Amino acid sequence: MRFATNPDVVSVVEPPIAEAKGWVAGRSYPADRPLLDLCQAVPSYPPAEELRAHLAERVALFETAQYTAITGIAPLREALAGHMARAYGGAIAAENVLVTAGCNQAYSLALMALARRGDEVILPLPYYFNHQMWLDALGVTAVHLPFRPDRGGVPDPAQAAALITPRTRALVLVSPNNPTGAVIPADVLAAFRDLCAGRGIALVLDETYKDFLDPGEPRHALFRDPAWGDTVVQLYSFSKAFSLTGYRVGSIVAGAAFVDQVAKLMDTMSICAARIAQDGALYALRHLLPWADGKRAMMAGRRAALLEVFASGNLGFELVSTGAYFAYLRHPFAGEPAASVAKRLAQDHGILTLPGTVFGPGQDPYLRLAFANLEAERMGEVGDRLRAAV
């Protein structure tokens, strides 16, 4: 091409999932030893049958083909506000909710509203790669909070405090985490909130995987603070809990004044989230929470099966942290790039993972497994193949 391309975009890395899937493109695997695709976090089951039937009826209506309000349809905003308030306590209203085309768009809109070229955003290692990619595209500097395997992958607020400068605009957390699966305890989240509030920066909390927390696990109390909207920006996705990845529907929950600013960006980017997706999310919140809880229990069973595999020993791979959809492993091949290890596992042993290097610097010793893609009764195959690789 003869025209110039934005150099910030050119500098962004290629999408890692597509690259990893390229390692096995065109390759065949024995019927009794098929490829175990543990690369991308995608629900292994379809949406609920009643949800599909509901959407089949909705698609016939003219209103489903029309724009909605920029911030989303009112019933969904009200339902999601109520859902979050019941889950966490505190006062959350419809005016605090903006519906987005998936959680990636929620993140992109929020960070664009918070930071511009030359600003800084604190991003813990290992990061979700799309978070880094978007900051790079904006020309915003990502300041990396060190990985703490000694804390089970839970980041340290004291270390974060030392990284804040006059150019810092936000601190991003993901809990349960992608890629490590680590859940940030409520008291640690409160410490991060206090840090951000005291320093006048936003705490952006991505809770895409919140629906896979153990029911008995304490929830954070961030929304119980009457002033939560001055600091907290929560991101959420319907994709995983209700198996709606292709529908692209997520949300931002934040102070009403911030939602108003984000709405300007939403209007220019996509005007609104797809109406059919919003209808699906609304139906899910009203009718399918028990269905989603059953899937949470199923995922907990898959995690338990994975833990049992690692407890058996002799794998050669160390389980650093796990939760929700993911397990973060330390591979035994010291000095070998993680990409080389992951590619060999895929091509020679039929287990597709992501190398730690796509999640940030210093991650060469690690691999991510999206274990939620595999049925519990087949988890032993993961152990067999890892042992064979060593």
C-alpha positions as CSV (number, residue, x, y, z in Angstrom):
1,M,0.0,0.0,0.0
2,R,1.1,3.5,-0.7
3,F,-0.6,5.4,2.2
4,A,0.8,5.6,5.7
5,T,-0.6,3.6,8.6
6,N,-0.7,4.8,12.2
7,P,2.7,3.7,13.6
8,D,1.1,3.0,17.0
9,V,-1.2,0.4,15.4
10,V,1.7,-1.1,13.3
11,S,3.6,-1.6,16.5
12,V,0.8,-3.6,18.1
13,V,1.5,-7.3,18.2
14,E,-0.4,-9.7,16.0
15,P,-3.4,-11.4,17.7
16,P,-1.9,-14.2,19.7
17,I,-4.8,-16.7,19.4
18,A,-4.7,-16.6,15.6
19,E,-1.0,-17.2,15.7
20,A,-1.3,-20.2,18.0
21,K,-4.0,-21.7,15.9
22,G,-1.8,-21.4,12.9
23,W,0.6,-23.9,14.5
24,V,-1.9,-26.7,14.0
25,A,-3.6,-25.4,10.8
26,G,-3.8,-28.2,8.2
27,R,-2.4,-30.8,10.6
28,S,-4.3,-34.0,11.3
29,Y,-4.4,-35.9,14.6
30,P,-5.3,-39.5,15.2
31,A,-9.0,-40.2,16.0
32,D,-8.0,-41.8,19.3
33,R,-5.7,-38.9,20.2
34,P,-7.4,-35.7,18.9
35,L,-6.1,-32.2,19.4
36,L,-6.9,-30.8,22.9
37,D,-7.5,-27.1,22.2
38,L,-6.8,-25.3,25.5
39,C,-5.8,-22.1,23.7
40,Q,-8.8,-19.8,23.8
41,A,-11.4,-19.4,26.5
42,V,-14.6,-20.3,24.8
43,P,-17.6,-22.1,26.4
44,S,-17.7,-25.7,25.2
45,Y,-21.6,-25.7,25.3
46,P,-24.3,-23.8,23.4
47,P,-26.5,-21.1,25.0
48,A,-29.5,-22.4,26.9
49,E,-32.2,-23.8,24.6
50,E,-34.9,-21.5,25.9
51,L,-32.6,-18.5,25.2
52,R,-32.2,-19.6,21.6
53,A,-35.9,-20.0,21.3
54,H,-36.5,-16.5,22.7
55,L,-34.0,-14.9,20.3
56,A,-35.6,-16.7,17.4
57,E,-38.9,-15.0,18.2
58,R,-37.2,-11.6,18.9
59,V,-35.4,-11.5,15.5
60,A,-38.7,-11.4,13.7
61,L,-39.6,-8.0,15.3
62,F,-38.7,-4.8,13.5
63,E,-37.5,-3.2,16.8
64,T,-34.7,-5.8,17.0
65,A,-33.3,-4.4,13.7
66,Q,-33.2,-0.8,15.0
67,Y,-30.7,1.2,17.0
68,T,-31.1,1.3,20.8
69,A,-30.2,4.1,23.1
70,I,-26.4,4.7,23.1
71,T,-26.1,3.4,26.6
72,G,-28.3,0.3,26.0
73,I,-31.9,-0.6,26.4
74,A,-33.4,0.6,29.7
75,P,-34.6,-2.8,30.9
76,L,-31.2,-4.3,30.5
77,R,-29.4,-1.4,32.3
78,E,-31.9,-1.7,35.1
79,A,-31.6,-5.5,35.4
80,L,-27.8,-5.4,35.3
81,A,-27.7,-2.7,38.0
82,G,-29.9,-4.8,40.2
83,H,-27.9,-7.9,39.5
84,M,-24.6,-6.2,40.5
85,A,-26.2,-4.6,43.6
86,R,-27.5,-8.0,44.8
87,A,-24.2,-9.6,44.1
88,Y,-22.0,-7.0,45.9
89,G,-24.3,-4.8,47.9
90,G,-24.3,-1.1,47.6
91,A,-26.2,1.4,45.5
92,I,-26.0,0.8,41.7
93,A,-28.5,2.4,39.4
94,A,-29.3,2.1,35.7
95,E,-27.5,5.5,35.1
96,N,-24.3,3.7,36.2
97,V,-24.6,1.2,33.4
98,L,-23.5,1.3,29.8
99,V,-24.0,-1.7,27.6
100,T,-21.1,-2.6,25.2
101,A,-20.3,-5.0,22.4
102,G,-18.4,-7.4,24.7
103,C,-16.0,-6.7,27.5
104,N,-13.1,-5.9,25.1
105,Q,-15.1,-2.9,23.9
106,A,-15.9,-2.0,27.5
107,Y,-12.2,-1.9,28.2
108,S,-11.4,0.0,25.0
109,L,-14.0,2.7,25.7
110,A,-13.1,3.0,29.4
111,L,-9.4,3.4,28.8
112,M,-9.9,5.8,25.9
113,A,-12.0,7.9,28.2
114,L,-9.4,7.8,30.9
115,A,-6.1,8.2,29.1
116,R,-4.5,9.8,26.1
117,R,-1.1,9.7,24.4
118,G,1.7,10.2,26.9
119,D,-0.3,9.1,29.9
120,E,0.4,5.9,31.9
121,V,-1.8,3.0,33.0
122,I,-0.6,0.4,35.5
123,L,-1.1,-3.1,34.2
124,P,-0.2,-6.1,36.4
125,L,1.9,-9.0,34.8
126,P,0.9,-11.3,33.3
127,Y,-1.7,-9.2,31.5
128,Y,-4.6,-10.0,29.3
129,F,-2.9,-9.4,25.9
130,N,-5.8,-7.3,24.4
131,H,-5.4,-4.9,27.3
132,Q,-1.8,-4.2,26.4
133,M,-2.6,-4.1,22.7
134,W,-5.2,-1.4,23.1
135,L,-2.9,0.8,25.2
136,D,-0.2,0.4,22.6
137,A,-2.6,1.5,19.9
138,L,-3.6,4.6,21.9
139,G,0.0,5.6,22.6
140,V,-0.6,5.1,26.3
141,T,2.3,3.7,28.3
142,A,1.6,0.5,30.2
143,V,3.6,0.4,33.4
144,H,3.9,-3.2,34.5
145,L,3.2,-4.3,38.0
146,P,5.5,-7.3,38.7
147,F,4.1,-10.9,38.7
148,R,4.0,-12.4,42.1
149,P,4.0,-16.2,41.8
150,D,4.8,-16.3,45.5
151,R,1.4,-14.8,46.1
152,G,-0.4,-17.2,43.8
153,G,-0.5,-14.5,41.1
154,V,-2.2,-11.9,43.4
155,P,-0.7,-8.5,42.7
156,D,0.7,-6.4,45.5
157,P,-0.8,-3.0,46.3
158,A,2.4,-1.8,48.0
159,Q,4.3,-2.4,44.8
160,A,1.7,-0.6,42.8
161,A,1.9,2.4,45.0
162,A,5.6,2.8,44.0
163,L,4.7,2.9,40.3
164,I,2.2,5.7,40.4
165,T,3.4,9.0,38.8
166,P,1.8,12.3,37.9
167,R,1.0,10.7,34.5
168,T,-0.8,7.7,35.9
169,R,-4.5,7.7,35.0
170,A,-5.7,4.2,36.0
171,L,-4.8,0.8,37.4
172,V,-6.2,-2.3,35.8
173,L,-7.1,-5.5,37.6
174,V,-8.7,-8.7,36.3
175,S,-10.3,-11.0,38.9
176,P,-10.7,-14.0,38.4
177,N,-7.6,-13.4,36.4
178,N,-6.9,-14.1,32.7
179,P,-4.3,-15.7,32.2
180,T,-3.5,-17.0,35.7
181,G,-7.0,-17.7,37.1
182,A,-6.0,-16.1,40.4
183,V,-8.8,-14.5,42.4
184,I,-7.9,-11.2,44.1
185,P,-9.2,-11.4,47.8
186,A,-11.7,-8.8,48.9
187,D,-9.2,-7.1,51.3
188,V,-6.6,-6.8,48.6
189,L,-9.1,-5.2,46.2
190,A,-10.1,-2.8,49.0
191,A,-6.4,-1.9,49.4
192,F,-6.1,-1.2,45.7
193,R,-9.3,0.9,45.8
194,D,-8.0,2.9,48.7
195,L,-4.7,3.4,46.9
196,C,-6.4,4.6,43.7
197,A,-8.8,6.9,45.6
198,G,-6.0,8.4,47.6
199,R,-4.0,9.1,44.4
200,G,-6.9,10.3,42.3
201,I,-6.7,7.6,39.6
202,A,-9.3,5.1,38.4
203,L,-9.4,1.5,39.5
204,V,-10.6,-0.5,36.4
205,L,-11.8,-3.9,37.5
206,D,-12.4,-6.5,34.8
207,E,-14.8,-9.1,36.2
208,T,-15.5,-11.1,33.1
209,Y,-15.2,-14.4,35.0
210,K,-17.0,-13.4,38.3
211,D,-19.8,-15.9,37.6
212,F,-17.3,-18.7,38.1
213,L,-16.4,-17.8,41.6
214,D,-17.2,-20.4,44.3
215,P,-20.5,-19.4,45.9
216,G,-18.9,-19.5,49.3
217,E,-16.1,-17.2,48.3
218,P,-16.3,-13.7,49.8
219,R,-17.3,-11.0,47.4
220,H,-15.7,-7.6,47.4
221,A,-17.4,-4.7,49.0
222,L,-16.3,-2.0,46.6
223,F,-19.8,-0.9,45.7
224,R,-20.8,-0.5,49.3
225,D,-18.7,2.6,49.5
226,P,-21.1,5.5,48.9
227,A,-18.3,7.2,46.9
228,W,-17.5,4.1,44.7
229,G,-18.3,6.0,41.5
230,D,-15.4,8.4,42.1
231,T,-12.9,5.6,41.7
232,V,-14.2,2.2,40.5
233,V,-14.9,1.3,36.9
234,Q,-16.2,-2.3,36.6
235,L,-16.1,-4.2,33.3
236,Y,-18.3,-7.3,32.7
237,S,-19.1,-9.8,30.0
238,F,-22.1,-12.0,29.3
239,S,-20.0,-14.1,27.0
240,K,-18.8,-16.7,29.4
241,A,-21.6,-17.1,31.9
242,F,-24.3,-17.5,29.3
243,S,-22.2,-18.8,26.3
244,L,-22.9,-15.7,24.2
245,T,-19.4,-15.0,22.9
246,G,-20.5,-14.4,19.3
247,Y,-23.3,-12.0,20.4
248,R,-20.7,-9.6,21.8
249,V,-22.4,-8.1,24.8
250,G,-20.8,-6.7,27.9
251,S,-21.0,-3.6,30.2
252,I,-19.3,-0.8,32.0
253,V,-20.6,0.0,35.5
254,A,-19.2,3.4,36.7
255,G,-20.1,6.8,38.1
256,A,-22.9,8.4,36.0
257,A,-20.7,11.3,35.0
258,F,-18.1,8.9,33.6
259,V,-20.8,6.9,31.8
260,D,-21.8,10.1,30.1
261,Q,-18.3,10.6,28.8
262,V,-18.0,7.1,27.6
263,A,-21.3,7.4,25.8
264,K,-19.7,9.9,23.4
265,L,-17.1,7.3,22.4
266,M,-19.8,4.6,22.1
267,D,-21.8,6.7,19.8
268,T,-18.8,7.3,17.5
269,M,-17.6,3.7,17.7
270,S,-20.7,1.6,17.2
271,I,-23.7,3.8,18.3
272,C,-25.0,1.0,20.5
273,A,-24.5,-2.7,21.2
274,A,-26.5,-5.0,18.9
275,R,-30.1,-5.1,19.9
276,I,-30.4,-8.9,19.6
277,A,-27.4,-9.3,21.9
278,Q,-29.0,-7.0,24.5
279,D,-32.3,-8.9,24.3
280,G,-30.3,-12.1,24.9
281,A,-28.5,-10.6,27.9
282,L,-31.7,-9.3,29.4
283,Y,-33.4,-12.7,29.1
284,A,-30.4,-14.4,30.6
285,L,-30.4,-12.1,33.7
286,R,-34.2,-12.6,34.2
287,H,-34.4,-16.3,33.6
288,L,-31.0,-18.1,33.4
289,L,-29.1,-17.4,36.6
290,P,-29.8,-21.0,37.8
291,W,-28.6,-22.3,34.4
292,A,-25.4,-20.3,34.7
293,D,-24.9,-21.6,38.2
294,G,-25.1,-25.1,36.9
295,K,-22.3,-24.3,34.4
296,R,-20.3,-22.7,37.2
297,A,-20.5,-26.0,39.1
298,M,-19.5,-27.9,36.0
299,M,-16.4,-25.7,35.6
300,A,-15.6,-26.2,39.2
301,G,-15.6,-29.9,38.5
302,R,-13.2,-29.5,35.6
303,R,-10.9,-27.4,37.8
304,A,-11.0,-30.1,40.5
305,A,-10.1,-32.7,37.9
306,L,-7.2,-30.7,36.8
307,L,-6.0,-30.2,40.4
308,E,-6.2,-34.0,40.8
309,V,-4.0,-34.5,37.8
310,F,-1.3,-32.2,39.1
311,A,-1.6,-33.7,42.6
312,S,-0.6,-37.0,41.1
313,G,2.8,-35.6,40.4
314,N,5.5,-36.6,37.9
315,L,4.2,-34.1,35.3
316,G,7.3,-31.9,35.2
317,F,5.1,-28.9,34.9
318,E,4.3,-26.8,38.0
319,L,0.8,-25.4,38.6
320,V,1.4,-21.8,39.6
321,S,-2.2,-20.7,39.9
322,T,-5.6,-21.7,38.7
323,G,-9.2,-20.5,38.8
324,A,-12.3,-19.8,36.7
325,Y,-11.2,-20.9,33.2
326,F,-7.5,-20.9,33.4
327,A,-4.4,-22.6,34.8
328,Y,-0.9,-20.9,34.6
329,L,1.9,-23.4,34.4
330,R,5.7,-23.2,34.8
331,H,7.2,-25.4,32.2
332,P,10.4,-27.5,32.9
333,F,12.5,-26.4,29.9
334,A,14.7,-23.8,31.4
335,G,16.1,-21.4,28.9
336,E,13.7,-22.4,26.1
337,P,11.3,-19.8,24.9
338,A,7.8,-20.4,25.9
339,A,6.6,-20.1,22.3
340,S,8.9,-22.9,21.3
341,V,7.6,-25.1,24.1
342,A,3.9,-24.3,23.3
343,K,4.5,-25.0,19.6
344,R,6.1,-28.3,20.3
345,L,3.3,-29.3,22.6
346,A,0.8,-28.5,19.9
347,Q,2.5,-30.2,17.0
348,D,4.1,-33.2,18.7
349,H,1.7,-33.9,21.6
350,G,-1.6,-32.5,20.5
351,I,-2.2,-30.0,23.3
352,L,-2.7,-26.4,22.2
353,T,-1.8,-23.8,24.8
354,L,-0.6,-20.2,24.8
355,P,3.0,-19.2,25.7
356,G,3.5,-16.9,28.6
357,T,5.2,-14.4,26.5
358,V,1.9,-13.2,24.9
359,F,1.0,-12.1,28.5
360,G,4.0,-9.8,28.9
361,P,7.7,-9.6,29.6
362,G,9.4,-12.1,31.9
363,Q,6.7,-14.7,31.2
364,D,8.9,-17.1,29.2
365,P,8.8,-19.8,31.9
366,Y,5.0,-20.1,31.7
367,L,2.1,-21.4,29.7
368,R,-1.6,-20.8,29.9
369,L,-4.1,-23.6,29.8
370,A,-7.8,-22.7,29.2
371,F,-8.8,-25.9,31.0
372,A,-12.5,-25.0,30.9
373,N,-12.6,-26.2,27.3
374,L,-12.2,-29.8,28.3
375,E,-14.6,-32.2,30.1
376,A,-13.6,-33.3,33.6
377,E,-13.4,-36.9,32.6
378,R,-10.8,-36.1,29.9
379,M,-8.5,-34.0,32.1
380,G,-6.3,-37.0,32.6
381,E,-5.3,-36.8,29.0
382,V,-3.7,-33.4,29.7
383,G,-1.5,-35.0,32.3
384,D,-0.6,-37.9,30.1
385,R,0.5,-35.5,27.3
386,L,2.4,-33.2,29.5
387,R,4.3,-36.2,31.0
388,A,5.1,-37.4,27.5
389,A,6.4,-34.0,26.5
390,V,8.9,-34.1,29.4
